[in-house]
Structures are given as C-alpha cells and as structure tokens.
Amino acid sequence: MKMNSRYHSKLILLILSMLPALLNGQDHITLDSCIMQALERNYSLKMTRNDQQIAGNNITAAPFLPAITATGRQLQEDEMAGNTNTPEESVKTLTYSGGVAMTWKIFDGLAMFSTYSRQKQLFAQSIQRVRIEVENLVMDVCSEYYNIIVQQHLLESELTSLSLSKSRYANAEEKYLLGVISGLDLQQARLDLNTDSSRVLNQEETVRSAYIRLANLLNAGADTRYSIKDTILLSNEMNYDTLKSRTLHYNNTLILVRQGESVSEKDLQLVRASRYPSLNFTTGYSLARYEYPYTDYFSQSKGMYYGFNLSWNIFSGFETKRKIANAKLDLENSRLAYLDAENAILGDLSLLYNSYKNNLIISSFESESVVVAEKSLEVAMERYRLGSLSGLEFREYQNKYLEATNRKLTALYQAKMSEIGLRLLCGEITE
C-alpha cells in the first residue's frame, strides 16, 4: 500500500514536471499577434466587412443620371386570303419597329439628393458596425489572453503548494517511522498531498481549456498549440473626466446612434419630396416599317422626338400626410434612442471606472499580502521540519498563501479588463 502511494505521487509529479517542457515546445504568441490573427480570420468580422462593402457599392450617382433604353420589335400577322381555310393561302403582314429613348429626371422635390445622402449615411453606419465588431473581438481576445496568464500563475502557485505538501509528507513519513507522530498525522499529510495533486491537475486542465478557447477565437483550430509567457501590467491611472469627455465624442455606439438619427432625417426628406411635382425630360429616336402583302409597297416612319413630362400627385387620400407624420415620429425615436444610449453608456462608464479604481487598490493590497504569505509559508515549513508547528497549522499557512495569490491575480485581472473596457468606451481601441 505504501509503495503504491509513493508510485502514485511520483507519477503525478513526473507528469507535472513535463508541463513546462511541453509549453516551451509550443509557439510563443503575444497579445498583438493574437489580435492581428483574430482580425484577419474572424468570420463574423469578415461578414460585417462584406456588409460595409455592399453599403459602399450602393453609393452611386444613378439618381442624377439619365436612363437610356433601346427597344426592337418584329411583328408578323397571318391573314386568310379570300374564303379558303388552307394555311398555304394565308397572307403575312410584317411590322418592324425600334428605337432608343432617354429619360432624365430634372426635378423630383430634391429626393435624388436625399437618396444619395442617405446612402452615404448608411455607409458610414456600416463602418461604425465594423469598428464595434472589432472592439468586441479585441475585448474577447484580451479577456482570454489575460485569463491564460492568470490561470498559469495560479498553476505555478498550486505547483509550489504541491511541492511543499510533498516535502511535508516525506517529513511526516520519517517522523512516523521514528515514532514521533501518530499515524493520523501521517494520513492527514497524505490527504493534503492528494488534495494538492488534484488541484494541480484540475488547474492544468483549466489552462489547457483557456488555450483552446483562445485558439477558437483566432480561428486557428482547437489542436493548435500556443504558449504565452507574459505578465499583466497596468497603465497609468486614468482620469474620469477625460474618459467621460472622450466617450461622449468618440464612443462608437453613440456615433452609430447619431448616424441613425441622420438616416431618419433623410427618410423624412424623402417623404416630403412626394409633395412636390416631378419633371422629366424625354428624348429619343424611333423607327417603324410596315410591309404589306401582294405588293412591294411599304410604309416607314423615323425621326427624333423630345419633350417634358410633368406630374404632380395633388391628392393621395392623405397618404403623404400619414407618411410624413410617421417619419417625424421615427426621427423623434432616433433622438430618444441617442439619449437612452448616452445615459446607458455613461452609467456603464461610471460603474466600470468605480470597479477599476477599486481593483487597483485591492491589487496593491494583495500584492503585499502575497509577499507576506510567501515569507510566512517559508518560515512555517521550517518550523514544521523542526517539529514546532503541527501539520494542521502548516496547512493553514498553505491555504492562506493560495488564497492571497488568487485574490491578487483576480484583482489584477479585473483591473486590467476594466482598463481595457474604459478604453473601449472612449473609442481608443479603434482610433
């Protein structure tokens, strides 16, 4: 039983000792390269960019240009000759016609200008949607990237704790053989060693899962192996008033909503244009030829023509009035939507900044706590070896070290993600 336990512990430690070697054999990757790969490969972003290209293609001068059409026609009419019913005695009349026509809209209540401006606004909106998609993708990549760093540091602390538990178990085994401690103390040391071994294995799985999620974000395939060797560094503390000012001017969501208001204004102009007359200029050239049966005689007409066509919808059953009223309401809704979005985003800014400041303070406290916990753990291990500290008391120091490390890394991660979130809100990511 004792040999099996020793073999089990050695096997676990051997597997864990191979982990750094496996990571070193993988491709090292930085945050910048992760972001670049995600921006190049993400399918959703590609579709959004395609939508942007479609919106760009829709900006044309077609409303201002004439429409030119060409037509051609041949008509054959069969008529019965005399009173006979035989097809051979039927006669044929042939008609040929063709022409080219051009229609040019001269005035339509300025609707053509409103249509062109509306397409430009829709294109601007598509650009903003791409920027928002980029922001969200960058946020997801940063979140997973820094999560990997946190999980790897937690794995290191778990490995440190496991190494101490192994030393403690070896020491307890020696003391038990000498009769210094009871079998209960030895079993407790063994139980703690197994617990730490399971924690390390679970943490290793967490690290590998985080790498798989990152590979999925990069569309690199779940089998792709990366290695991240990095630390979380916080930038200089940001000022709330500066962030608020930038958010109101450069937040991509607010810009998108403002552009939606402009589109609603163009829609209202288009509806109002239907109240005005429409004037078209038409010109062209036509040719017609008629060939008659039983004779070489034919008739033909050809020539240029031109003219103006004026139309004015004087009464449409109050449809125009109804459409204008609805367009005004849509415009009002667009303005209210902006105020609502502004209120929500400024609320998010305040909450995120409060979390950012709080986590900065906590990470500072917990960084000091980790240093103290590490030194206390070293002293506790030495006292345990000398027999002046029980196994249960030593375990408390181990747990305090792990808890302090976890609190520090959690606060550091949340502070960094809050920092990135603040930069996203004020539009810095896509500048």
DRENDO-1510 file (C-alpha; in Angstrom, 1 decimal, always signed):
<recs>
REC; n; res; u; v; w
REC; 1; MET; +0.0; +0.0; +0.0 .
REC; 2; LYS; +2.8; +2.3; +0.9 .
REC; 3; MET; +4.7; +1.5; -2.3 .
REC; 4; ASN; +1.6; +2.2; -4.4 .
REC; 5; SER; +1.1; +5.6; -2.8 .
REC; 6; ARG; +4.7; +6.5; -3.4 .
REC; 7; TYR; +4.5; +5.4; -7.0 .
REC; 8; HIS; +1.3; +7.4; -7.5 .
REC; 9; SER; +2.9; +10.6; -6.1 .
REC; 10; LYS; +6.0; +10.1; -8.3 .
REC; 11; LEU; +3.8; +9.6; -11.4 .
REC; 12; ILE; +1.8; +12.8; -10.8 .
REC; 13; LEU; +5.0; +14.8; -10.2 .
REC; 14; LEU; +6.6; +13.4; -13.3 .
REC; 15; ILE; +3.6; +14.5; -15.4 .
REC; 16; LEU; +3.6; +17.9; -13.8 .
REC; 17; SER; +7.3; +18.3; -14.4 .
REC; 18; MET; +6.8; +17.7; -18.1 .
REC; 19; LEU; +4.3; +20.6; -18.3 .
REC; 20; PRO; +6.8; +23.4; -18.6 .
REC; 21; ALA; +8.7; +21.5; -21.3 .
REC; 22; LEU; +5.5; +21.0; -23.3 .
REC; 23; LEU; +4.7; +24.7; -23.1 .
REC; 24; ASN; +8.2; +25.6; -24.2 .
REC; 25; GLY; +7.8; +23.4; -27.3 .
REC; 26; GLN; +4.8; +25.4; -28.4 .
REC; 27; ASP; +4.7; +28.6; -30.5 .
REC; 28; HIS; +5.1; +31.7; -28.3 .
REC; 29; ILE; +2.4; +34.2; -29.0 .
REC; 30; THR; +1.9; +37.8; -27.9 .
REC; 31; LEU; -1.3; +39.8; -27.4 .
REC; 32; ASP; -0.6; +41.9; -30.5 .
REC; 33; SER; -0.2; +38.8; -32.7 .
REC; 34; CYS; -3.4; +37.3; -31.2 .
REC; 35; ILE; -5.4; +40.4; -32.0 .
REC; 36; MET; -4.0; +40.5; -35.6 .
REC; 37; GLN; -4.8; +36.9; -36.2 .
REC; 38; ALA; -8.3; +37.4; -34.8 .
REC; 39; LEU; -8.9; +40.4; -37.0 .
REC; 40; GLU; -7.7; +38.6; -40.1 .
REC; 41; ARG; -9.6; +35.3; -39.5 .
REC; 42; ASN; -12.8; +36.0; -37.6 .
REC; 43; TYR; -15.8; +35.0; -39.8 .
REC; 44; SER; -18.3; +37.4; -38.2 .
REC; 45; LEU; -15.9; +40.3; -38.8 .
REC; 46; LYS; -15.5; +39.3; -42.4 .
REC; 47; MET; -19.3; +39.2; -42.9 .
REC; 48; THR; -19.6; +42.7; -41.3 .
REC; 49; ARG; -16.9; +44.0; -43.7 .
REC; 50; ASN; -18.7; +42.5; -46.6 .
REC; 51; ASP; -21.8; +44.4; -45.5 .
REC; 52; GLN; -19.7; +47.5; -45.4 .
REC; 53; GLN; -18.6; +46.9; -49.0 .
REC; 54; ILE; -22.2; +46.4; -50.1 .
REC; 55; ALA; -23.2; +49.7; -48.4 .
REC; 56; GLY; -20.3; +51.4; -50.2 .
REC; 57; ASN; -21.4; +50.0; -53.6 .
REC; 58; ASN; -24.8; +51.4; -53.0 .
REC; 59; ILE; -23.4; +55.0; -53.1 .
REC; 60; THR; -23.8; +55.8; -56.8 .
REC; 61; ALA; -24.7; +58.8; -59.0 .
REC; 62; ALA; -27.5; +56.9; -60.5 .
REC; 63; PRO; -30.3; +59.2; -59.1 .
REC; 64; PHE; -28.7; +62.1; -61.0 .
REC; 65; LEU; -28.0; +60.4; -64.3 .
REC; 66; PRO; -30.4; +59.7; -67.2 .
REC; 67; ALA; -31.8; +56.3; -68.1 .
REC; 68; ILE; -31.3; +55.1; -71.7 .
REC; 69; THR; -33.1; +52.2; -73.1 .
REC; 70; ALA; -33.1; +50.6; -76.6 .
REC; 71; THR; -36.1; +48.6; -78.0 .
REC; 72; GLY; -36.7; +46.4; -81.0 .
REC; 73; ARG; -39.7; +44.5; -82.3 .
REC; 74; GLN; -40.8; +42.4; -85.2 .
REC; 75; LEU; -44.5; +41.5; -85.6 .
REC; 76; GLN; -46.0; +39.1; -88.1 .
REC; 77; GLU; -49.7; +38.9; -88.7 .
REC; 78; ASP; -51.2; +36.0; -90.7 .
REC; 79; GLU; -54.5; +36.7; -92.6 .
REC; 80; MET; -56.6; +34.3; -94.7 .
REC; 81; ALA; -56.8; +35.1; -98.4 .
REC; 82; GLY; -60.3; +35.1; -99.7 .
REC; 83; ASN; -62.7; +32.4; -98.2 .
REC; 84; THR; -60.3; +29.5; -98.2 .
REC; 85; ASN; -59.3; +27.7; -95.0 .
REC; 86; THR; -55.9; +26.4; -96.1 .
REC; 87; PRO; -52.8; +27.8; -94.4 .
REC; 88; GLU; -50.9; +27.9; -97.7 .
REC; 89; GLU; -53.2; +30.6; -99.0 .
REC; 90; SER; -52.7; +32.9; -95.9 .
REC; 91; VAL; -51.0; +36.3; -96.3 .
REC; 92; LYS; -48.5; +37.8; -94.0 .
REC; 93; THR; -48.1; +41.4; -92.8 .
REC; 94; LEU; -44.7; +42.3; -91.3 .
REC; 95; THR; -44.1; +45.2; -88.9 .
REC; 96; TYR; -40.6; +46.3; -87.8 .
REC; 97; SER; -40.1; +48.9; -85.0 .
REC; 98; GLY; -37.2; +50.0; -82.9 .
REC; 99; GLY; -35.7; +53.0; -81.2 .
REC; 100; VAL; -33.6; +54.5; -78.4 .
REC; 101; ALA; -35.1; +56.6; -75.6 .
REC; 102; MET; -33.6; +58.6; -72.8 .
REC; 103; THR; -35.4; +59.9; -69.7 .
REC; 104; TRP; -33.7; +62.3; -67.4 .
REC; 105; LYS; -35.3; +63.4; -64.1 .
REC; 106; ILE; -34.7; +67.1; -63.8 .
REC; 107; PHE; -36.6; +67.8; -60.5 .
REC; 108; ASP; -38.3; +65.4; -58.0 .
REC; 109; GLY; -38.6; +67.6; -54.9 .
REC; 110; LEU; -34.8; +67.1; -54.2 .
REC; 111; ALA; -35.5; +63.4; -53.5 .
REC; 112; MET; -32.4; +62.4; -55.5 .
REC; 113; PHE; -30.2; +64.4; -53.2 .
REC; 114; SER; -31.8; +62.9; -50.1 .
REC; 115; THR; -31.4; +59.4; -51.5 .
REC; 116; TYR; -27.7; +60.0; -52.2 .
REC; 117; SER; -27.1; +61.5; -48.8 .
REC; 118; ARG; -29.0; +58.6; -47.2 .
REC; 119; GLN; -26.8; +56.0; -48.9 .
REC; 120; LYS; -23.7; +57.8; -47.6 .
REC; 121; GLN; -25.1; +57.8; -44.1 .
REC; 122; LEU; -25.8; +54.0; -44.4 .
REC; 123; PHE; -22.2; +53.5; -45.5 .
REC; 124; ALA; -21.0; +55.5; -42.5 .
REC; 125; GLN; -23.1; +53.3; -40.3 .
REC; 126; SER; -21.6; +50.2; -41.8 .
REC; 127; ILE; -18.1; +51.5; -41.0 .
REC; 128; GLN; -19.2; +52.0; -37.4 .
REC; 129; ARG; -20.6; +48.5; -37.2 .
REC; 130; VAL; -17.2; +47.2; -38.3 .
REC; 131; ARG; -15.5; +49.2; -35.6 .
REC; 132; ILE; -17.9; +48.0; -32.9 .
REC; 133; GLU; -17.3; +44.4; -34.1 .
REC; 134; VAL; -13.5; +45.0; -33.9 .
REC; 135; GLU; -13.9; +46.4; -30.4 .
REC; 136; ASN; -15.9; +43.4; -29.2 .
REC; 137; LEU; -13.4; +41.0; -30.8 .
REC; 138; VAL; -10.4; +42.7; -29.3 .
REC; 139; MET; -12.1; +42.7; -25.9 .
REC; 140; ASP; -12.8; +38.9; -26.1 .
REC; 141; VAL; -9.2; +38.2; -27.2 .
REC; 142; CYS; -7.8; +40.3; -24.4 .
REC; 143; SER; -10.1; +38.7; -21.9 .
REC; 144; GLU; -9.0; +35.2; -22.8 .
REC; 145; TYR; -5.3; +36.2; -23.2 .
REC; 146; TYR; -5.0; +37.7; -19.7 .
REC; 147; ASN; -7.1; +34.9; -18.3 .
REC; 148; ILE; -4.5; +32.4; -19.5 .
REC; 149; ILE; -1.8; +34.5; -17.7 .
REC; 150; VAL; -3.8; +34.4; -14.5 .
REC; 151; GLN; -4.5; +30.7; -14.8 .
REC; 152; GLN; -0.8; +29.9; -15.5 .
REC; 153; HIS; +0.2; +31.9; -12.4 .
REC; 154; LEU; -2.4; +30.1; -10.3 .
REC; 155; LEU; -0.9; +26.8; -11.7 .
REC; 156; GLU; +2.5; +27.9; -10.5 .
REC; 157; SER; +1.2; +28.7; -7.0 .
REC; 158; GLU; -0.5; +25.3; -7.0 .
REC; 159; LEU; +2.7; +23.6; -8.0 .
REC; 160; THR; +4.5; +25.4; -5.2 .
REC; 161; SER; +1.9; +24.2; -2.7 .
REC; 162; LEU; +2.2; +20.7; -4.1 .
REC; 163; SER; +5.9; +20.7; -3.7 .
REC; 164; LEU; +5.6; +21.8; -0.1 .
REC; 165; SER; +2.9; +19.1; +0.6 .
REC; 166; LYS; +5.3; +16.5; -0.9 .
REC; 167; SER; +8.1; +17.6; +1.4 .
REC; 168; ARG; +5.7; +17.7; +4.3 .
REC; 169; TYR; +4.5; +14.1; +3.6 .
REC; 170; ALA; +8.1; +12.9; +3.3 .
REC; 171; ASN; +9.0; +14.5; +6.6 .
REC; 172; ALA; +5.8; +13.1; +8.3 .
REC; 173; GLU; +6.7; +9.7; +7.0 .
REC; 174; GLU; +10.1; +9.8; +8.5 .
REC; 175; LYS; +8.7; +11.1; +11.8 .
REC; 176; TYR; +6.1; +8.3; +11.8 .
REC; 177; LEU; +8.7; +5.6; +11.3 .
REC; 178; LEU; +10.7; +7.2; +14.2 .
REC; 179; GLY; +7.5; +7.2; +16.3 .
REC; 180; VAL; +7.5; +11.0; +16.7 .
REC; 181; ILE; +4.0; +11.5; +15.3 .
REC; 182; SER; +0.9; +9.3; +15.1 .
REC; 183; GLY; -0.5; +7.6; +12.0 .
REC; 184; LEU; -3.3; +10.1; +12.0 .
REC; 185; ASP; -0.9; +12.9; +11.3 .
REC; 186; LEU; +0.7; +10.9; +8.5 .
REC; 187; GLN; -2.7; +10.2; +6.9 .
REC; 188; GLN; -3.6; +13.9; +7.2 .
REC; 189; ALA; -0.4; +14.8; +5.3 .
REC; 190; ARG; -1.2; +12.2; +2.7 .
REC; 191; LEU; -4.7; +13.6; +2.3 .
REC; 192; ASP; -3.4; +17.1; +1.8 .
REC; 193; LEU; -0.9; +15.8; -0.7 .
REC; 194; ASN; -3.6; +14.1; -2.7 .
REC; 195; THR; -5.8; +17.2; -2.5 .
REC; 196; ASP; -3.0; +19.4; -3.9 .
REC; 197; SER; -2.3; +16.9; -6.6 .
REC; 198; SER; -5.9; +17.0; -7.7 .
REC; 199; ARG; -5.8; +20.8; -7.6 .
REC; 200; VAL; -2.8; +20.9; -9.9 .
REC; 201; LEU; -4.3; +18.5; -12.3 .
REC; 202; ASN; -7.6; +20.5; -12.4 .
REC; 203; GLN; -5.7; +23.7; -12.8 .
REC; 204; GLU; -3.7; +22.2; -15.7 .
REC; 205; GLU; -7.0; +21.3; -17.4 .
REC; 206; THR; -8.2; +24.9; -16.8 .
REC; 207; VAL; -5.1; +26.3; -18.5 .
REC; 208; ARG; -5.4; +23.9; -21.5 .
REC; 209; SER; -9.1; +24.8; -21.8 .
REC; 210; ALA; -8.3; +28.5; -21.8 .
REC; 211; TYR; -5.8; +27.9; -24.6 .
REC; 212; ILE; -8.4; +26.1; -26.6 .
REC; 213; ARG; -10.9; +29.0; -26.2 .
REC; 214; LEU; -8.2; +31.4; -27.4 .
REC; 215; ALA; -7.4; +29.2; -30.4 .
REC; 216; ASN; -11.1; +29.2; -31.3 .
REC; 217; LEU; -11.2; +33.0; -31.1 .
REC; 218; LEU; -8.3; +33.1; -33.5 .
REC; 219; ASN; -10.0; +30.5; -35.8 .
REC; 220; ALA; -6.7; +28.6; -35.5 .
REC; 221; GLY; -8.3; +25.2; -34.7 .
REC; 222; ALA; -8.6; +23.6; -31.3 .
REC; 223; ASP; -5.5; +21.4; -32.0 .
REC; 224; THR; -3.2; +24.5; -32.4 .
REC; 225; ARG; -0.8; +24.8; -29.5 .
REC; 226; TYR; +0.3; +28.2; -28.3 .
REC; 227; SER; +2.4; +29.3; -25.4 .
REC; 228; ILE; +2.0; +32.6; -23.6 .
REC; 229; LYS; +4.8; +34.0; -21.4 .
REC; 230; ASP; +3.6; +37.4; -20.3 .
REC; 231; THR; +2.6; +39.4; -17.2 .
REC; 232; ILE; -0.3; +41.7; -16.6 .
REC; 233; LEU; +0.9; +45.3; -16.5 .
REC; 234; LEU; -1.5; +48.2; -15.7 .
REC; 235; SER; -1.2; +51.5; -17.4 .
REC; 236; ASN; -1.1; +54.8; -15.6 .
REC; 237; GLU; -4.2; +55.6; -13.7 .
REC; 238; MET; -6.9; +57.1; -16.0 .
REC; 239; ASN; -8.9; +60.3; -15.2 .
REC; 240; TYR; -12.7; +60.0; -15.1 .
REC; 241; ASP; -13.4; +63.5; -16.6 .
REC; 242; THR; -11.1; +62.8; -19.5 .
REC; 243; LEU; -12.7; +59.5; -20.1 .
REC; 244; LYS; -16.2; +61.0; -20.0 .
REC; 245; SER; -15.4; +63.7; -22.5 .
REC; 246; ARG; -13.8; +61.3; -24.9 .
REC; 247; THR; -16.7; +58.8; -24.5 .
REC; 248; LEU; -19.3; +61.5; -25.5 .
REC; 249; HIS; -17.3; +62.3; -28.6 .
REC; 250; TYR; -15.7; +59.1; -29.7 .
REC; 251; ASN; -17.8; +56.2; -28.4 .
REC; 252; ASN; -18.6; +54.1; -31.5 .
REC; 253; THR; -22.0; +53.1; -30.3 .
REC; 254; LEU; -23.0; +56.7; -29.7 .
REC; 255; ILE; -21.7; +57.6; -33.1 .
REC; 256; LEU; -23.7; +54.8; -34.7 .
REC; 257; VAL; -26.9; +56.0; -33.0 .
REC; 258; ARG; -26.2; +59.6; -34.1 .
REC; 259; GLN; -25.8; +58.4; -37.7 .
REC; 260; GLY; -29.2; +56.6; -37.3 .
REC; 261; GLU; -30.7; +60.0; -36.5 .
REC; 262; SER; -29.2; +61.4; -39.7 .
REC; 263; VAL; -30.8; +58.5; -41.7 .
REC; 264; SER; -34.2; +59.3; -40.1 .
REC; 265; GLU; -33.8; +62.9; -41.2 .
REC; 266; LYS; -33.1; +61.8; -44.8 .
REC; 267; ASP; -36.2; +59.5; -44.7 .
REC; 268; LEU; -38.3; +62.4; -43.7 .
REC; 269; GLN; -36.9; +64.5; -46.5 .
REC; 270; LEU; -37.7; +61.7; -49.0 .
REC; 271; VAL; -41.3; +61.5; -47.8 .
REC; 272; ARG; -41.7; +65.3; -48.0 .
REC; 273; ALA; -40.4; +65.2; -51.6 .
REC; 274; SER; -43.5; +63.4; -52.7 .
REC; 275; ARG; -45.5; +66.7; -52.1 .
REC; 276; TYR; -43.6; +68.4; -55.0 .
REC; 277; PRO; -44.1; +67.9; -58.7 .
REC; 278; SER; -41.8; +65.7; -60.7 .
REC; 279; LEU; -40.3; +66.9; -64.0 .
REC; 280; ASN; -38.7; +64.6; -66.5 .
REC; 281; PHE; -37.0; +65.3; -69.9 .
REC; 282; THR; -37.5; +62.7; -72.5 .
REC; 283; THR; -35.8; +62.3; -75.9 .
REC; 284; GLY; -35.1; +59.6; -78.4 .
REC; 285; TYR; -35.1; +58.2; -81.9 .
REC; 286; SER; -37.7; +55.8; -83.3 .
REC; 287; LEU; -38.1; +53.8; -86.5 .
REC; 288; ALA; -41.1; +51.9; -87.7 .
REC; 289; ARG; -41.6; +50.0; -91.0 .
REC; 290; TYR; -44.8; +48.2; -92.3 .
REC; 291; GLU; -44.7; +45.7; -95.2 .
REC; 292; TYR; -48.0; +44.9; -97.0 .
REC; 293; PRO; -48.9; +41.6; -98.7 .
REC; 294; TYR; -49.3; +41.2; -102.5 .
REC; 295; THR; -47.3; +44.3; -103.2 .
REC; 296; ASP; -43.9; +45.8; -102.9 .
REC; 297; TYR; -45.4; +48.8; -101.1 .
REC; 298; PHE; -44.3; +49.6; -97.5 .
REC; 299; SER; -44.6; +52.5; -95.2 .
REC; 300; GLN; -41.9; +53.8; -92.9 .
REC; 301; SER; -41.5; +56.4; -90.2 .
REC; 302; LYS; -38.5; +57.6; -88.3 .
REC; 303; GLY; -37.1; +60.6; -86.5 .
REC; 304; MET; -36.1; +62.3; -83.3 .
REC; 305; TYR; -38.5; +63.3; -80.6 .
REC; 306; TYR; -38.2; +65.2; -77.3 .
REC; 307; GLY; -40.4; +66.7; -74.6 .
REC; 308; PHE; -41.0; +67.3; -71.0 .
REC; 309; ASN; -43.2; +65.3; -68.7 .
REC; 310; LEU; -44.6; +67.0; -65.6 .
REC; 311; SER; -46.6; +65.0; -62.9 .
REC; 312; TRP; -47.9; +66.1; -59.6 .
REC; 313; ASN; -49.7; +64.0; -57.1 .
REC; 314; ILE; -52.3; +66.5; -55.9 .
REC; 315; PHE; -54.3; +64.2; -53.7 .
REC; 316; SER; -53.4; +60.7; -52.5 .
REC; 317; GLY; -56.1; +60.1; -49.9 .
REC; 318; PHE; -53.9; +61.7; -47.1 .
REC; 319; GLU; -51.3; +59.0; -47.6 .
REC; 320; THR; -48.5; +61.6; -47.9 .
REC; 321; LYS; -49.6; +63.3; -44.7 .
REC; 322; ARG; -49.7; +60.0; -42.9 .
REC; 323; LYS; -46.2; +59.0; -44.1 .
REC; 324; ILE; -44.8; +62.4; -43.1 .
REC; 325; ALA; -46.3; +62.1; -39.6 .
REC; 326; ASN; -44.8; +58.6; -39.2 .
REC; 327; ALA; -41.4; +59.8; -40.4 .
REC; 328; LYS; -41.4; +62.6; -37.9 .
REC; 329; LEU; -42.1; +60.1; -35.1 .
REC; 330; ASP; -39.3; +57.9; -36.4 .
REC; 331; LEU; -37.0; +60.9; -36.2 .
REC; 332; GLU; -38.1; +61.6; -32.7 .
REC; 333; ASN; -37.5; +58.0; -31.7 .
REC; 334; SER; -34.0; +58.2; -33.1 .
REC; 335; ARG; -33.3; +61.2; -31.0 .
REC; 336; LEU; -34.7; +59.5; -27.9 .
REC; 337; ALA; -32.6; +56.4; -28.8 .
REC; 338; TYR; -29.5; +58.5; -28.7 .
REC; 339; LEU; -30.4; +60.0; -25.3 .
REC; 340; ASP; -31.1; +56.5; -24.0 .
REC; 341; ALA; -27.8; +55.1; -25.3 .
REC; 342; GLU; -25.9; +58.0; -23.9 .
REC; 343; ASN; -27.4; +57.5; -20.5 .
REC; 344; ALA; -26.7; +53.8; -20.5 .
REC; 345; ILE; -23.1; +54.2; -21.7 .
REC; 346; LEU; -22.3; +56.9; -19.2 .
REC; 347; GLY; -23.8; +54.6; -16.5 .
REC; 348; ASP; -21.5; +51.8; -17.7 .
REC; 349; LEU; -18.6; +54.2; -17.6 .
REC; 350; SER; -19.2; +55.2; -14.0 .
REC; 351; LEU; -19.7; +51.5; -12.9 .
REC; 352; LEU; -16.6; +50.4; -14.8 .
REC; 353; TYR; -14.4; +53.2; -13.5 .
REC; 354; ASN; -15.5; +52.5; -10.0 .
REC; 355; SER; -14.6; +48.9; -10.4 .
REC; 356; TYR; -11.3; +49.9; -12.0 .
REC; 357; LYS; -10.3; +52.2; -9.1 .
REC; 358; ASN; -11.4; +49.6; -6.5 .
REC; 359; ASN; -9.4; +46.8; -8.2 .
REC; 360; LEU; -6.3; +49.0; -8.4 .
REC; 361; ILE; -6.4; +49.4; -4.6 .
REC; 362; ILE; -7.1; +45.7; -4.0 .
REC; 363; SER; -4.4; +44.5; -6.3 .
REC; 364; SER; -1.9; +46.8; -4.5 .
REC; 365; PHE; -3.0; +45.4; -1.1 .
REC; 366; GLU; -3.0; +41.8; -2.3 .
REC; 367; SER; +0.4; +42.1; -3.9 .
REC; 368; GLU; +1.8; +43.0; -0.5 .
REC; 369; SER; -0.2; +40.2; +1.1 .
REC; 370; VAL; +1.3; +37.6; -1.3 .
REC; 371; VAL; +4.8; +38.7; -0.4 .
REC; 372; VAL; +3.9; +38.3; +3.3 .
REC; 373; ALA; +2.2; +35.0; +2.7 .
REC; 374; GLU; +5.2; +33.6; +0.8 .
REC; 375; LYS; +7.6; +34.5; +3.6 .
REC; 376; SER; +5.2; +33.2; +6.3 .
REC; 377; LEU; +5.0; +29.9; +4.3 .
REC; 378; GLU; +8.7; +29.5; +4.2 .
REC; 379; VAL; +9.0; +30.1; +7.9 .
REC; 380; ALA; +6.1; +27.7; +8.6 .
REC; 381; MET; +7.8; +25.0; +6.6 .
REC; 382; GLU; +11.0; +25.4; +8.5 .
REC; 383; ARG; +9.1; +25.3; +11.9 .
REC; 384; TYR; +7.2; +22.2; +10.7 .
REC; 385; ARG; +10.5; +20.4; +9.9 .
REC; 386; LEU; +11.8; +21.3; +13.4 .
REC; 387; GLY; +8.6; +20.0; +14.9 .
REC; 388; SER; +7.4; +23.3; +16.5 .
REC; 389; LEU; +4.4; +23.5; +14.1 .
REC; 390; SER; +1.8; +20.9; +13.6 .
REC; 391; GLY; +0.7; +19.7; +10.2 .
REC; 392; LEU; -2.8; +21.3; +10.5 .
REC; 393; GLU; -1.2; +24.6; +11.4 .
REC; 394; PHE; +1.2; +24.4; +8.4 .
REC; 395; ARG; -1.8; +23.6; +6.2 .
REC; 396; GLU; -3.4; +26.9; +7.3 .
REC; 397; TYR; -0.3; +28.8; +6.0 .
REC; 398; GLN; -0.5; +26.9; +2.7 .
REC; 399; ASN; -4.2; +27.9; +2.3 .
REC; 400; LYS; -3.5; +31.5; +3.2 .
REC; 401; TYR; -0.8; +31.6; +0.5 .
REC; 402; LEU; -3.1; +30.2; -2.1 .
REC; 403; GLU; -5.9; +32.5; -1.2 .
REC; 404; ALA; -3.7; +35.6; -1.2 .
REC; 405; THR; -2.3; +34.6; -4.6 .
REC; 406; ASN; -5.8; +34.1; -6.0 .
REC; 407; ARG; -7.1; +37.4; -4.7 .
REC; 408; LYS; -4.1; +39.2; -6.1 .
REC; 409; LEU; -4.5; +37.7; -9.6 .
REC; 410; THR; -8.2; +38.2; -9.6 .
REC; 411; ALA; -7.9; +41.8; -8.7 .
REC; 412; LEU; -5.2; +42.4; -11.2 .
REC; 413; TYR; -7.2; +40.7; -14.0 .
REC; 414; GLN; -10.3; +42.6; -13.2 .
REC; 415; ALA; -8.4; +45.9; -13.1 .
REC; 416; LYS; -6.8; +45.2; -16.4 .
REC; 417; MET; -10.1; +44.2; -18.0 .
REC; 418; SER; -11.7; +47.3; -16.5 .
REC; 419; GLU; -8.9; +49.4; -18.0 .
REC; 420; ILE; -9.5; +47.9; -21.5 .
REC; 421; GLY; -13.2; +48.3; -21.1 .
REC; 422; LEU; -12.8; +52.0; -20.3 .
REC; 423; ARG; -10.6; +52.4; -23.4 .
REC; 424; LEU; -13.3; +50.7; -25.5 .
REC; 425; LEU; -16.0; +53.0; -24.2 .
REC; 426; CYS; -14.0; +56.1; -25.0 .
REC; 427; GLY; -13.1; +54.8; -28.5 .
REC; 428; GLU; -9.4; +54.4; -28.1 .
REC; 429; ILE; -9.2; +50.8; -29.4 .
REC; 430; THR; -10.3; +51.7; -32.9 .
REC; 431; GLU; -8.6; +55.1; -33.2 .
</recs>
